[in-house]
Structure formats: structure tokens, C-alpha cells
Amino acid sequence: MNTENIKLEAAFAELETIVERLEMGDTPLDDLLQQYERGIHLIAECRKQLQAAEQRVLQLTPNPDGTTSLDPFEE
């Protein structure tokens, strides 16, 4: 299964399932390696989506010279 376009919540849920299977200790080696590789791809996709979300959460900040800049949102 491809990890592109998977929703973040679905990726996290699948990662939890993979971890549970791996922790059981009764997974055959070939399946274990496939699940591990799938988990690595899911983690990369989650990281990509989280970084994209962070970029979207920016605020427009006025500069002293009258221009504006996009800065990370801070409370």
C-alpha cells in the first residue's frame, strides 16, 4: 500500500497497529521486515504532512519598514 495521500490520522493508526504486531514477537521474519519498512514509509509521510501543516500555520507580521513577513505563529 502506498503511503502518499494517506491521512495523518490513518497513518498514525496504522503505525500503532504495526507496533502492536511487532511487540507481540510472533511475527515471521519476512513479515516483520515488511511491517518495519511500511512503518518507516508511514513515519516519513507523517513527518512530511506535519511539516506542511507547520508551514500553513504562519502569521503575517508587519515590519518597521511597512512591509510584512510570514513568521511562525506564537501565542
C-alpha positions in Angstrom: 0.0 0.0 0.0 1.3 3.4 -1.0 1.8 6.0 1.8 1.2 9.0 -0.5 -2.1 10.8 0.2 -2.8 8.8 3.4 -4.4 11.0 6.0 -2.3 11.7 9.1 -4.7 10.1 11.5 -4.9 6.9 9.4 -1.1 6.8 9.2 -0.8 7.1 13.0 -3.5 4.4 13.5 -1.6 2.0 11.1 1.7 2.8 12.8 0.1 1.8 16.2 -1.2 -1.5 14.7 2.3 -2.2 13.2 4.0 -1.5 16.6 1.5 -3.8 18.4 2.2 -6.6 15.9 5.9 -6.2 16.2 5.7 -6.1 20.0 3.9 -9.5 20.1 7.1 -11.2 19.0 5.3 -13.9 17.0 5.6 -12.3 13.6 7.6 -14.3 11.0 10.9 -12.6 9.9 9.7 -11.7 6.4 6.5 -10.2 7.7 8.4 -8.4 10.4 10.7 -6.8 7.8 7.8 -5.8 5.6 5.9 -4.2 8.5 9.1 -2.4 9.6 9.6 -1.0 6.1 6.0 0.0 5.9 6.4 1.8 9.3 9.4 3.7 8.0 7.4 4.9 5.0 4.5 5.9 7.2 6.8 7.9 9.5 8.3 9.7 6.6 4.8 10.6 5.3 3.7 11.8 8.7 6.7 13.9 9.0 6.1 15.4 5.6 2.4 16.2 6.4 3.4 17.7 9.8 6.0 19.9 8.2 3.4 21.1 5.6 0.9 21.8 8.3 3.5 23.8 10.2 4.2 25.9 7.1 0.4 26.7 6.9 0.3 27.9 10.5 2.2 31.1 9.9 1.2 34.6 10.8 1.6 37.8 8.8 3.8 40.1 10.8 4.2 43.8 10.0 7.8 45.0 9.7 9.1 48.5 10.7 9.6 49.4 7.0 5.9 48.9 6.2 6.3 45.5 4.6 5.0 42.3 6.0 6.7 38.9 6.5 5.4 35.4 7.3 6.6 34.2 10.7 5.8 31.2 12.8 2.7 31.6 14.9 3.4 32.3 18.5 0.9 32.8 21.3 
